């Protein structure tokens, strides 16, 4: 399946839909692990450097609406939640294993 970019440089509806689905999945993983850890949205927001009402609403936007999140924020959230960024992004665990040379 090809992904096309129109002349204005914006994504086609198909690509935009895939991105939105991805963002919603990331948000749901953040919400699930946050709730599992017993951390409120405000606590998570403050732990990653958000202040005031933004500490709660910023996390809410990511979790519920799939709001775009910068990769450095994903790393901060992962650290606070005690998971790998890979877990938040794809539900897996990023591991680098030592491979013996033949």
Helices and strands as residue ranges (DSSP letters): H 13-37, H 41-47, H 54-65, H 71-81, H 85-90
